[in-house]
């Protein structure tokens, strides 16, 4: 981390250290520019810390569980198997921490100054971080996105989860209702079902994985239902009541309202860009439906300010951000 320096000026200052931000910073430095990157949490962004990487580590454990459940089919038998969710979580977090540390090494290797804190654009080419001011000819906004909220369904970190809590459970829930069947929803539905949780998946669209080809969607649905996942499509959650030991959920379907009682609810109804409190509106940066509007060169409506990755809208994919 660099020491705060009010007189420091950069050619490029990147806000956000995810797969868009850190790749942009490295490439700019390789091209001979003087570069800084501001990150308020861990380098690597959602992808390395709370998305692609830790979920795949968790899914590896779930795949082991799935294989164990089918041992007899392959001629094997085993005594009782004990599962400790805390060890799987620890494995997943360890993978993320190792890779985040690798990004920090790349920053140092390429001469990128890493500034720790929350950034705000206070004027053209002027960025404030924790009370210190930095100047840059070009500012790249790469602040990523966060889980989208649903009216009447407020995540509380205990009974109602986002993917943050789903990645670090203190115990394995006996039952879970997942709202949304995009990439995040189906991933966690599959993960928790393989680990032994009774899973119900609720999707407003006529079929799960609504942005995918219908043939793929139908195939995944068939496989999920064979594994015991209950699926409601063309359905919505109309009410959620959180109790001390469970959550009561009202699901509006074509057959009427069903009331379900589950241990946990996972809200996986998409994401929205982190555009707030950056000072963008005051500088004339256009924002539309939770995303910064850009042209084909990632330029915003304000000269010298660019936006990349999830904060610039769909498709919200790590490799798209890096590209």
C-alpha positions in Angstrom: 0.0 0.0 0.0 1.2 3.5 -0.8 1.5 6.2 1.8 -1.2 8.9 1.4 0.3 11.8 -0.5 -1.9 14.8 -1.4 0.5 15.9 -4.2 0.6 12.5 -6.0 -0.5 12.6 -9.6 -1.1 9.7 -11.9 -1.7 9.1 -15.6 -4.4 6.6 -14.8 -6.3 5.9 -11.5 -8.4 2.8 -11.3 -11.3 2.6 -8.8 -11.9 -1.0 -7.9 -9.5 -4.0 -7.9 -11.6 -6.8 -9.4 -10.8 -8.7 -12.7 -11.6 -5.5 -14.7 -9.7 -3.0 -12.5 -6.5 -4.9 -11.7 -6.1 -6.1 -15.3 -6.6 -2.5 -16.6 -4.0 -1.2 -14.0 -1.4 -3.8 -15.0 -1.8 -3.2 -18.7 -1.6 0.6 -18.3 1.6 0.2 -16.3 3.0 -2.2 -18.9 2.4 0.5 -21.5 4.6 2.9 -19.4 1.9 4.9 -17.6 2.0 6.0 -14.0 -0.9 4.0 -12.4 -2.7 3.8 -9.1 -5.5 1.4 -8.1 -7.9 2.1 -5.2 -9.5 -0.8 -3.4 -11.6 -0.6 -0.3 -11.5 -4.4 0.5 -9.6 -7.3 -1.0 -7.9 -7.3 -4.3 -9.5 -9.6 -6.8 -13.0 -8.2 -6.5 -16.2 -10.4 -6.3 -14.8 -12.9 -8.7 -11.8 -14.0 -6.6 -13.3 -13.3 -3.2 -17.1 -14.0 -3.4 -17.9 -15.3 -6.9 -16.3 -17.5 -9.5 -13.4 -18.8 -7.5 -14.8 -19.6 -4.0 -18.1 -21.0 -5.5 -16.1 -23.4 -7.7 -14.1 -24.5 -4.6 -17.3 -25.2 -2.8 -18.8 -27.0 -5.8 -15.7 -29.3 -5.9 -16.7 -30.4 -2.4 -20.3 -30.8 -3.5 -19.1 -32.9 -6.4 -17.3 -35.2 -4.0 -20.5 -35.5 -2.0 -22.4 -36.3 -5.2 -19.9 -39.0 -6.1 -20.1 -40.6 -2.6 -23.8 -40.8 -3.0 -23.4 -42.9 -6.1 -20.6 -45.2 -5.0 -22.8 -48.3 -5.1 -23.4 -47.8 -8.9 -19.6 -48.1 -9.5 -19.2 -51.2 -7.3 -17.9 -49.5 -4.1 -19.3 -49.4 -0.6 -18.3 -47.3 2.4 -19.0 -46.9 6.1 -20.7 -43.8 7.4 -19.1 -40.6 6.1 -18.9 -37.5 8.3 -19.1 -34.1 6.7 -17.9 -30.8 8.3 -19.2 -27.7 6.5 -16.7 -25.5 8.3 -13.7 -27.4 6.6 -15.2 -26.9 3.2 -15.7 -23.2 3.9 -12.2 -23.0 5.1 -10.9 -24.7 2.0 -12.9 -22.3 -0.2 -11.7 -19.2 1.7 -8.1 -20.4 1.5 -8.2 -20.6 -2.2 -9.6 -17.1 -2.5 -7.0 -15.6 -0.1 -4.1 -17.2 -2.0 -5.3 -15.8 -5.3 -6.0 -12.4 -3.8 -2.4 -12.4 -2.5 -1.3 -13.2 -6.0 -3.0 -10.1 -7.4 -1.2 -8.0 -4.7 2.1 -9.5 -6.0 1.2 -8.6 -9.6 0.5 -5.0 -8.5 3.9 -4.7 -6.9 5.7 -6.4 -9.8 4.2 -4.0 -12.3 4.7 -0.9 -10.3 1.1 -0.1 -9.6 0.4 1.9 -6.5 -2.4 0.3 -4.4 -4.3 2.8 -2.3 -6.5 1.3 0.4 -9.9 3.0 1.0 -13.1 4.2 -0.5 -12.8 6.5 -3.5 -15.0 9.5 -4.5 -14.6 11.7 -7.6 -14.7 15.3 -6.2 -13.8 17.1 -9.4 -12.6 16.5 -12.9 -9.5 14.3 -12.6 -9.6 14.6 -8.8 -10.2 11.6 -6.5 -10.6 11.6 -2.8 -9.7 8.5 -0.8 -10.2 8.6 3.0 -9.6 12.3 3.1 -6.6 12.3 0.9 -6.6 13.7 -2.7 -5.1 12.2 -5.8 -5.1 13.6 -9.3 -5.2 11.6 -12.6 -5.6 12.4 -16.3 -7.8 9.4 -16.7 -10.1 7.7 -14.2 -11.4 4.1 -14.7 -14.4 3.1 -12.7 -14.4 -0.6 -12.0 -16.4 -0.8 -8.8 -18.4 -4.0 -9.8 -21.8 -4.9 -8.6 -23.7 -6.3 -5.6 -26.9 -8.5 -5.1 -30.1 -6.9 -6.3 -32.7 -6.5 -3.6 -36.3 -7.7 -3.9 -39.2 -5.6 -2.5 -40.4 -7.2 0.8 -37.4 -9.6 1.0 -34.6 -8.0 3.1 -31.5 -10.1 3.6 -30.5 -10.1 7.3 -27.3 -12.2 7.1 -29.0 -14.9 9.3 -32.2 -16.4 7.9 -32.3 -14.5 4.6 -29.0 -14.8 2.7 -27.3 -13.3 -0.3 -24.4 -15.2 -1.9 -22.0 -13.7 0.7 -23.6 -15.6 3.5 -24.2 -18.7 1.3 -20.5 -19.0 0.9 -19.6 -19.0 4.6 -22.4 -20.8 6.4 -21.9 -21.6 10.0 -24.0 -24.8 9.6 -25.6 -26.7 6.8 -29.4 -25.7 6.6 -31.8 -28.6 6.4 -33.9 -26.7 3.8 -33.5 -23.7 1.6 -35.6 -21.7 -0.8 -33.7 -20.0 -3.6 -35.2 -16.9 -5.3 -34.0 -16.6 -8.8 -32.5 -19.2 -11.2 -29.8 -17.3 -13.0 -26.2 -18.4 -12.7 -26.0 -17.7 -9.0 -29.3 -19.3 -8.1 -28.8 -22.6 -9.9 -25.2 -22.8 -8.8 -26.1 -22.6 -5.1 -29.2 -24.8 -5.6 -27.0 -27.5 -7.0 -24.3 -27.0 -4.3 -26.6 -27.2 -1.3 -28.6 -30.1 -2.7 -25.5 -32.2 -3.2 -24.5 -31.4 0.4 -27.9 -32.7 1.7 -30.1 -29.7 1.9 -33.7 -29.9 0.7 -33.9 -27.1 -2.0 -36.8 -25.3 -3.6 -36.1 -23.0 -6.6 -38.5 -20.2 -7.5 -38.2 -18.4 -10.8 -40.6 -15.7 -12.3 -39.8 -16.6 -15.9 -41.5 -19.5 -17.6 -38.3 -21.6 -17.4 -35.2 -21.7 -15.2 -31.9 -20.1 -16.4 -34.0 -17.7 -18.5 -31.1 -16.1 -20.5 -30.0 -19.5 -21.7 -31.2 -21.6 -24.6 -34.5 -23.3 -23.7 -33.1 -26.8 -24.6 -30.3 -26.3 -22.0 -32.8 -25.0 -19.5 -35.1 -28.0 -19.9 -32.1 -30.4 -19.6 -30.9 -28.7 -16.4 -34.4 -28.7 -14.9 -34.8 -32.4 -15.6 -31.4 -33.2 -13.9 -32.3 -31.0 -10.9 -35.7 -32.6 -10.4 -34.1 -36.1 -10.6 -31.8 -35.0 -7.7 -34.8 -33.9 -5.7 -34.8 -30.1 -6.2 -38.4 -28.7 -6.3 -38.8 -26.1 -9.0 -41.5 -23.4 -9.4 -41.4 -21.4 -12.6 -43.8 -18.6 -13.5 -43.9 -18.0 -9.8 -42.9 -15.2 -7.4 -42.4 -14.8 -3.7 -45.2 -12.6 -2.3 -44.3 -12.6 1.4 -41.5 -13.6 3.7 -41.9 -13.9 7.5 -38.7 -14.5 9.4 -39.0 -16.4 12.7 -36.6 -17.4 15.4 -35.9 -20.8 13.9 -37.3 -20.7 10.3 -38.6 -18.6 7.5 -42.2 -18.8 6.2 -42.4 -18.0 2.5 -45.5 -17.4 0.4 -45.0 -18.4 -3.2 -47.5 -17.2 -5.8 -47.9 -19.8 -8.5 -50.4 -20.5 -11.3 -52.2 -22.8 -8.9 -52.5 -20.2 -6.2 -50.4 -19.3 -3.1 -48.3 -22.0 -1.5 -46.8 -21.4 2.0 -43.4 -23.0 2.6 -41.4 -23.2 5.8 -37.6 -23.4 5.3 -34.4 -22.9 7.3 -32.9 -20.3 5.0 -33.9 -18.1 2.0 -31.3 -17.2 -0.6 -31.9 -14.1 -2.7 -30.3 -14.6 -6.1 -32.4 -12.3 -8.3 -29.5 -10.7 -10.2 -27.1 -7.9 -9.4 -26.9 -4.1 -9.7 -23.9 -1.9 -10.2 -22.1 -0.1 -7.4 -22.6 3.4 -8.7 -23.6 5.2 -5.5 -21.5 7.7 -3.5 -18.9 8.0 -6.2 -19.7 11.5 -7.2 -20.6 10.5 -10.8 -23.8 12.4 -11.2 -22.1 15.7 -10.3 -19.6 15.2 -13.0 -22.2 14.4 -15.7 -21.7 10.6 -15.8 -24.8 9.1 -17.3 -26.3 6.2 -15.3 -29.1 4.0 -16.5 -30.9 1.2 -14.5 -28.0 0.8 -12.1 -25.2 0.8 -14.6 -22.9 3.4 -16.0 -23.5 4.1 -19.7 -20.4 3.7 -21.9 -19.5 3.7 -25.6 -17.6 1.0 -27.5 -14.3 2.4 -26.0 -15.6 2.2 -22.4 -15.9 6.0 -22.3 -18.6 7.6 -20.2 -20.4 10.8 -20.9 -17.8 12.7 -18.9 -14.4 13.3 -20.5 -11.6 11.4 -18.9 -13.8 9.0 -17.0 -14.2 5.4 -18.2 -16.2 2.4 -16.8 -15.5 -1.3 -17.2 -16.9 -4.6 -15.9 -20.1 -5.2 -14.0 -20.6 -1.5 -13.1 -21.0 -0.9 -16.9 -23.8 -3.4 -17.3 -24.4 -6.9 -18.7 -23.0 -9.3 -19.5 -21.7 -9.4 -15.9 -18.8 -11.7 -16.4 -15.2 -11.6 -15.1 -13.6 -12.3 -18.4 -15.6 -9.6 -20.1 -14.4 -7.2 -17.4 -10.8 -8.2 -18.1 -11.2 -7.9 -21.8 
